[in-house]
Amino acid sequence: MTNLHQLLVERRSIRKYTDQPIDHETVKIILEAGLLSPTGKNARAWHFIAVENKDMLLRLSECKATGALPVGRSALTICVAVDVTASETWIEDGSIAAAYMMLQARELGVGSCWIEVNGRLAADGTPAEDVVSELLGLPEQIQPLCLIALGIPDEERKPQNVEKLLWNHVHCDTFKPEQC
Ligand SMILES: Cc1cc2nc3c(=O)[nH]c(=O)nc-3n(C[C@H](O)[C@H](O)[C@H](O)COP(=O)(O)O)c2cc1C
């Protein structure tokens, strides 16, 4: 079992994956991490759509003009979508679930990358949310927030450099503008 702090230091966005599939027990544990995440007023209004179909992954990778290529290369991508009528903290709730799943993935040796959907545009100007909702058949009130691309890493990323953390963005008692 990896130490949590070590996991936080070592997690990096992984955008290249081998052709190896992720076994379904591993996928289940990653999804369980999302289901274990906290939500405002315990709304638990998120939905996780796990996509493995290659053609669908390629189509999802075109949901926005740039930055979604890892989805097409992934072994599996999880769309994090939230019922916006059931939670006024839907962005926070979906974001925490996504972060939990990414950390769980890393702990299991699976690389991941957050692909933003909310507020982004496809090459033809269509909102990325509309493209994803249409492809995945999401009801109107269930808004896609992001796609988490997953796969066995095919690239090496250095851990974070703890010497370069922004400690000047940490303030004691009151905000200190001179630190910024
Ligand atoms: C809210 C959010 C949106 C992001 N959107 C994208 C994206 O659309 N495409 C992408 O390749 N990476 C995306 N990323 C990954 C960031 O680029 C990455 O986390 C950042 O550069 C730090 O690198 P690291 O994750 O390797 O530490 C996103 C990350 C977050 C938290």
The ligand as an SDF file (V2000), in Angstrom:
LIG
                    3D

 31 33  0  0  0  0  0  0  0  0999 V2000
   -9.5130   21.2820  -14.0950 C   0  0  0  0  0  0  0  0  0  0  0  0
   -8.4460   20.6360  -14.9430 C   0  0  0  0  0  0  0  0  0  0  0  0
   -8.5780   20.6210  -16.3270 C   0  0  0  0  0  0  0  0  0  0  0  0
   -7.6250   19.9790  -17.1220 C   0  0  0  0  0  0  0  0  0  0  0  0
   -7.8420   19.8590  -18.4610 N   0  0  0  0  0  0  0  0  0  0  0  0
   -6.9640   19.1610  -19.2070 C   0  0  0  0  0  0  0  0  0  0  0  0
   -7.2500   18.8950  -20.5830 C   0  0  0  0  0  0  0  0  0  0  0  0
   -8.3100   19.2370  -21.1020 O   0  0  0  0  0  0  0  0  0  0  0  0
   -6.3340   18.2120  -21.2980 N   0  0  0  0  0  0  0  0  0  0  0  0
   -5.1490   17.7520  -20.7510 C   0  0  0  0  0  0  0  0  0  0  0  0
   -4.3560   17.1220  -21.4670 O   0  0  0  0  0  0  0  0  0  0  0  0
   -4.8480   17.9720  -19.4340 N   0  0  0  0  0  0  0  0  0  0  0  0
   -5.7330   18.6480  -18.6610 C   0  0  0  0  0  0  0  0  0  0  0  0
   -5.4980   18.8230  -17.3160 N   0  0  0  0  0  0  0  0  0  0  0  0
   -4.2380   18.3450  -16.7250 C   0  0  0  0  0  0  0  0  0  0  0  0
   -3.3140   19.5290  -16.3480 C   0  0  0  0  0  0  0  0  0  0  0  0
   -2.7600   20.0730  -17.5360 O   0  0  0  0  0  0  0  0  0  0  0  0
   -2.2300   19.0370  -15.3860 C   0  0  0  0  0  0  0  0  0  0  0  0
   -2.8280   18.5170  -14.2150 O   0  0  0  0  0  0  0  0  0  0  0  0
   -1.2520   20.1370  -15.0090 C   0  0  0  0  0  0  0  0  0  0  0  0
   -0.5060   20.5570  -16.1310 O   0  0  0  0  0  0  0  0  0  0  0  0
   -0.2770   19.6700  -13.9260 C   0  0  0  0  0  0  0  0  0  0  0  0
    0.4540   18.5340  -14.3670 O   0  0  0  0  0  0  0  0  0  0  0  0
    0.4440   17.1560  -13.5600 P   0  0  0  0  0  0  0  0  0  0  0  0
   -0.9940   16.7000  -13.4620 O   0  0  0  0  0  0  0  0  0  0  0  0
    1.2910   16.2200  -14.3680 O   0  0  0  0  0  0  0  0  0  0  0  0
    1.0210   17.4100  -12.2020 O   0  0  0  0  0  0  0  0  0  0  0  0
   -6.4560   19.4190  -16.5160 C   0  0  0  0  0  0  0  0  0  0  0  0
   -6.3210   19.4530  -15.1100 C   0  0  0  0  0  0  0  0  0  0  0  0
   -7.3090   20.0160  -14.3390 C   0  0  0  0  0  0  0  0  0  0  0  0
   -7.1630   19.9760  -12.8280 C   0  0  0  0  0  0  0  0  0  0  0  0
  1  2  1  0
  2  3  1  0
  2 30  2  0
  3  4  2  0
  4  5  1  0
  4 28  1  0
  5  6  2  0
  6  7  1  0
  6 13  1  0
  7  8  2  0
  7  9  1  0
  9 10  1  0
 10 11  2  0
 10 12  1  0
 12 13  2  0
 13 14  1  0
 14 15  1  0
 14 28  1  0
 15 16  1  0
 16 17  1  0
 16 18  1  0
 18 19  1  0
 18 20  1  0
 20 21  1  0
 20 22  1  0
 22 23  1  0
 23 24  1  0
 24 25  2  0
 24 26  1  0
 24 27  1  0
 28 29  2  0
 29 30  1  0
 30 31  1  0
M  END
$$$$
